[in-house]
């Protein structure tokens, strides 16, 4: 670790001022679960750390008038895991309670995970999967970014120096009948090797909206379009999990070739498996 | 006036402690976080050293320039390889027979592996030291790196270790190994079934949570160099360090802090100990040098990987008649222990079968990878992985069950001791009973009759040596000195480092029983080479059997002294005296007698009460060296004093959608002889299992084509964690007390590891029809194998051998032959004759200068 100056603002605007004052050597620190590891081995060495520890405005959960669920960027996984959300929002708590290990969940934050944008983390997949939007504050004011613009195709985020992610805005409970998150990892504390988010809205047994997203296997989560095309307007029973899952694997990683390296072949198999599981789980609920 | 409460007096005879699950003395400090490990020590004036390590695996060193680093703030000193040439002696072999000088504090002419030491700095703080490291200029000329041991010995391969003349090796072959027992050709001719398979094994880290590190503190007035080191053997560190620095051995003092595990990975000296010592001697200040996790992965030792071309010969009834193997043993860029791992692992790995015909050739090979070395099991898990899978393959061909073929072959003599053709002297064993118990407890018959899809059962048996006479040094000793203190407490002095084995508890149980002293009154002193009796250290499952025996002998000597004094004072017949509850008493009167503190007081302060001419000493020392043999020219020999049996049975479940393998049940039946503390032994077996499980299912050193280690972090080095463990609630001890060890103990520390990879491999085959020939069996390999097996429509499939992209030999017709140079047949008997020759005759001996 190299020497740094630790700054302790108490309001989001103050954070942004500090980031601007010390650009480009300042970094936001929330739970520190990524940044500190990088700083310890010197692969990351910001001169200034702007702590969100005293910025209480960035912590906690509230419902917006629109019905959106607004989660402060500095809200920890542990806090979210304990929340008793209604409807599909319960899956947010479930995801946050079933990742990494207890110390990481105690310190790590939802905003930190989004900004780290590690493709194997669950939060980028969940945010993309349900089409949550990301609220960003800078000296120029507040702007709201869609996941497809926040997470870059080649990896990383579109955040600029001086930007502060303040909240993740999840769609209202009415947006989906059910959201299912499935993943596979080798050890329980590992990041995912493949994950799938299936967000489904059903009315009178008919699919009104369906969003299938695959995480962990591409630099940013991939929203599957072609493999789910034509399903909207169909009865839920029309979903054939095996066919959709097989198509999704090809859509995400391309068609199989004879010289695919083993890991790519494995990823493709895993996408099929977790996607199939997500589809079966999601379609079982509205049917019953 | 308040009255002092009456002193509680224990009455009757105290129960014996050996055999009881006495809670460990060590645990309070560990559980309350008060134990002091190496990185907890702070000495006045202490400064911090850091090592610059190579980012490439194989290169010529053009230059290393520390001049800018020396000008950095806080920096006190810096050095690199060229600075020490001619000033320190290279090292490489065990203890003092430095036959191979392949180790130096820093790479001098060549870098041999990713992470090798290039330079070091010492500064007032570790941050300043790290800043200065970045200013060291290194100019390297990168060479082709050899990661694969078979590639390293292929014709035309570049030489890794240059400038070292090996006694028996050649090129990148560091040493050779052979076994010639019986007649393998006849065995093959007469066999009804021969099964053959190429197997490979992985590199595995010790992964002790307590890091490797030391603090060197040179006293320029007394000339004593004190090293606090997180090591398993103080005299190995002392003797080699003193030799490297050319110092008298009584001027190098090694002291041990709490050591948070080693598993074999701390059973040797490392460059950081030499570097810290030199800095401290140059500065006259204590120097702290503790490695990071990344450095430990890169430069600590790792389990030797092996390629085995293994064959097993059987008669129709299942009797094993022959074993043939050509082993390519990857010992990394350099290795202190590497060739011992192959010798001992293969010799003892033949058990529990008394195989009459054996032929083994082994090439111990250098690669540009992390040095190989000792790791729990010491070559036995690798051997068992190959052999116990061949046993299952033979059973399948013969139409026998995995239980039947093993029942027919495990050593089960009518008379003990029994000598196997390989030379092992089995002084007692219950391995047959352990096998039956493990099969019964896992539900072997039930599963065979009614298999569950994707669920499988696998058996494996092994026997682990209990301490051992290493081919490289002819000793197997440990010593204990006991001192009765003047208040009736007892101090145990030993140089064997306890680091998870519970020495303080186990030795106290022995001493308590022999001397009748209260368990709580016994203390184990920290190993300190200035005042601990000489011993080899803690490795090779030797604690309970070798150290425990030395302790029992010392306690019996002290008991003899105390009884002699008591007999004189009490005017009693010595044969009528007993010891219990902290006193010596006449047998029928356990509530009377002389307290130990009274006896100690007589020896120390009232010597006129001693028997006439009695030496007034409160100490007794004993050394125990096992009655073991050196390895013979044919590879045979009884290297171990006794053998611990282990029969394991695994039940695994394979997820055909993800490839995840769960060990849903695991049975261990062990013969650990007389168990001193069942709690400690069960913990050892559980820990041993966990390391075997890591070897089987996840752990490996991943290198890129240029030899860079890619997963030097717990984040992506896939060691199993608590949640991966099965319940392990089926542990059985079926003791056959050792007839050689006076107390009947057998080694416990490593017998839990040996059979695990093979038991899991056999269970995975039983569950999925996939025979894994390569470790570890990751979910990725499992799923790809299943998919390929389905695609080819096969019911039985080998991975990776039957994969379309496999490039190695697929059948034994393509197997390589060992290159047998003449030196392999070097005859030690004739060497003895050479020694008898006059000096003048030496010129005539072929090869002599």
Boltz contact constraints between the chains, C-beta under 6 A:
constraints:
  - contact:
      token1: [A, 184]
      token2: [B, 658]
      max_distance: 6.0
  - contact:
      token1: [A, 186]
      token2: [B, 779]
      max_distance: 6.0
  - contact:
      token1: [A, 187]
      token2: [B, 721]
      max_distance: 6.0
  - contact:
      token1: [A, 188]
      token2: [B, 723]
      max_distance: 6.0
  - contact:
      token1: [A, 262]
      token2: [B, 784]
      max_distance: 6.0
  - contact:
      token1: [A, 265]
      token2: [B, 784]
      max_distance: 6.0
  - contact:
      token1: [A, 266]
      token2: [B, 780]
      max_distance: 6.0
  - contact:
      token1: [A, 266]
      token2: [B, 784]
      max_distance: 6.0
  - contact:
      token1: [A, 269]
      token2: [B, 783]
      max_distance: 6.0
  - contact:
      token1: [A, 273]
      token2: [B, 657]
      max_distance: 6.0
  - contact:
      token1: [A, 273]
      token2: [B, 658]
      max_distance: 6.0
